[in-house]
Amino acid sequence: MKYDDGKFCWADLSSTDPKASMKFYGNLLNWKFETIDGGDGHEYHIAQLGGENIAGIGPQQSPVNQSSNWNTYFYADDLNAFTQKAEKMNGTIIAPAMKAGEFGEMAIVKDPNNSMVFLWKNLAEITSDCADSIGEKPGHFCWTELITNDLEKSGGFYCDFFSWTPEPMLEMANDYFVFTSNEKYRSGMMEATGDLKKLPTGWHNYIFVEDCEKKAQQAIKLGADILLGPVDVGGFGLAMTIKDPQGGVASLFSQVKK
């Protein structure tokens, strides 16, 4: 499946202990896993739910990740063009375009504020339509947003890089912007102030659940820590941010029941 450039299309966890991470998320979200060859002698585990591919879990890949970390992928039909563009915009090429098994090609760049950006191009059906499933599919990733120390610098980079348009979201307590392109929401951005300083800067992903407070309590029993929440997300729902036992940070989101 081909997406628009700049669409949030996949997430995977670089884990210090992939087997333990699979157990945690399997118990928490009822994910099942299919293991494939990840190249270089590594296994890559595809999380599945209801017959759909949800996310990936693999071993941490230094020097990009020194601890467990959720990675955010955006679609890019021409990887070489995007990596070259990032470099011209004061970004850094971490990994040039390369094959990712039989399923696609990927590249990694770092924006001028040192946030990692994973770029993906499909060669086979594997990536899920992450951003379009918000509110509809428990256990699926539903949103991604950038937590940054410099709104102007980060916003300028991504608006040029992906041809996004920023729109302020007045319902949010803090300065919050949503990025759009082709009349679709792509991602969000907010400044690392107040309680957000408890979270790492960079791209941050959300998983939709029926009740984030109950699911967070289950996560605690499975060995996770609560970093933030519950937080009112502009009247749209509640979010709680967890740190899994291997150190991966993500948020659980549930909509307000009407």
N, C-alpha and C positions, 0 to 999 in steps of 0.2 A: 504494500500500500504506500502511495506517495502522499506526503502531506505538504502543506504550505511551509516555506522556509520560516524558521523561528517558532514552529509549533512544539510545545512540550509533548514528547512522544514516548519517553521511556525513563525509568529510574532503576538504578542498581546499587547494591550495597557492596562496597569493598570492605571485607570483614577480616579481622584478625583471627577469627575462628568460624569459617563458613558453616560447618556442621552445627555448631551451637546457635548460630544466627537462624539457620533453617528451623531448628527446633523451636526457638522463641517465636518467630513470626508464624510458623505453622500452628502453634498452639493459640496464639493471640488472634490470628485472622483467618484461620482454617485454610491457609495456603497449602497446596500440594506442590511437589517439586519434580521437575524433569531434569536430569543431569545430562549435559552435553560436553563435548570437548571444547574447552575455552582457549586452546592453543598454548604453546610453550609448556606443555605438560600439566596445565591447570584444568580443573573442572569448573564449569559454569552451571549454576543451578537456576532454572527458570521457574519462578513461582506461578502457579496456576490456580484459578478459581472459576468454577462453573464452565470449564472448557476454554477459558480465555487466559492468555498470557498477561501477567500482572506486572512483574518486575524480575530482576536478576539478583543473584547473590554469588559473589566470587571472592577469591583471596585479595587482600590488599595489594596494591601495586605501587611500590615505592619508585620514584620519589614523590609521586602525586599525593598519596595518602600515607600518613605515618600512623594512623589509627583507623578504626572502622569509620566509614563515612558514606552517606547516601549521595550518589552522583545524579545530576540532572541532565537529561539529554534533550537537545533541540534538533529538529529536523533541518538538514541542509543538503539540498540537491547537488550542489557543487562544493565539495569539501575543500578542494584546493583553493578555490576562489575565496571561501570564507576564512581559511587560515591566513592567507596572504592579506586579506582585508584587516583581520585582527592585528597583524603585525604592523601594518601601516597606521593603525589607530592607537599605537602604543600598547597593544596587548603583546602577549608572549605565546609562541607556539610551543606547547609542551610535548605534543605527539602529532606529527603530520598524518595526513590521510593514510589509513591502513585497513587491510581486510580484518573483519571480525568474524572469523569462521565463514560458514556458507550463508550467513543471514544478512550481512550488511558490511558497511564500511564506517569507520569512525575516525574522529580526530579530537584532540583536546587542546584548548587554548586557555590562557589566563587573561582576564580583563585587567585594565590599568589599576584596579583596586585589589588585585590578587585573588579574585574569585574564579574558581575553575568553571569552564564551560565545555560540556561534552557535546560534540556534534555527531549526528547520525544520519546515514543514508541507507534505506532498506534495499536489500537484494532478495528478501524472502519474507513471508508473513511471520513476524515474531512480535514486533512492538505493538503494544495495545494503544488504543486511542485514549490516552490518559486524561487529557483535559476535558473531553466531551462527556465524561461519565459522572460529573459532579452531581451529587444528590440522588443518584440512581442505582449505584452499585457498591454496596458495602464491601470493604476490603480492597478497593481499587484506589490508586492515586487519583486525586481530583484537582490539585492546584499546586502551583509552585510560585515562590516569591523570593526576591532578593533582599537580604538584610545587609545594609551597607552603611559605612561611616561617611559617605559622601554622595548624597542624592543627586546633586547636579552632575558630578563627574560620571557616576554610574549610569544615570538616565541618559546623558548625552551619548555615551558609548553604545548602549543597547538600541537606542532609537536609530542611530546610524547603522549599526551592525546588522540588525534584523529588519530595518525599516518599520519599527514600531512607533506608535503614537502614544504619548503618556496622557492619562486623564486622572485628575485628582478625585479621590473617593471621599466625599465629605462626610459620609456616615461613620467613618473610622475615627477613633479618638486621636490617634497620632496622624502625622502627615503620611498619607498612603496614596500610592499611584497604581493604576492598572495600565498595563501596556496592551494596545490593540493593534491589529492589522487585518485587512480585509473584513472589517466589521465584526471581528471576533476577539474575545478576550484571550490573551496569550499568557500573561503572568502578572505578578504584582511586585511592588518595591516599597520598602519602608526603611526609615533610618534607625540605626541601632542606638536607641536612647532608652532610658528608664529600665524597665524589666527586660527589655530586649537585649540588653547587654549581657544577660545570662546565657544567651545563645550565640553560637559561632556565626560570624559573618559569612556571607556567601549564599548560594541558592539553597532554599529550604522547602521541603516537600510535605504535602498534606495527604493523608489517607482518610477516605470517607468511612465512617462507622455509624451505626444506628444511635449509639449513646456514648459520647466520648468520655464522660465521667466514669461510667461503669467499665468501659474498655480500658481506661487508664488504671483503674483499680486492679483489673485483671493483669495488666502489664506489670504493676508493682509486685504482685504475687509471683510473677514469672521472673523477677529479678531486675526489672527496669527502675529507673528513677524518674520522678516528675520534675522537669526543669521550669515549667511555666504553665499556669492555667488553674481553673478554667478561665478563658478569655472570651468576652463577647466580641464576635466578629461582625461589627457594624449592624447588629440586629439580624444578620443572616443565619447565625448559628453560634456554636461554642467550639473552642479549640483547646486542646491540652498538648503540650510538647513533652515527649518522653525521650529518655536516653536509654537505649537498649543495653543489655548486659555486656555487649562487646563495644559499646561506645557510640553506636550510630544514633543520630538525632533526627527525629521526624515528628510531625504533629498529627494528632487525631482530630478529625473534624466531624461534627454532626449538625444537621440543620435544625432550626427551630421548628418544633411541631406546631402546626396550625390547626 
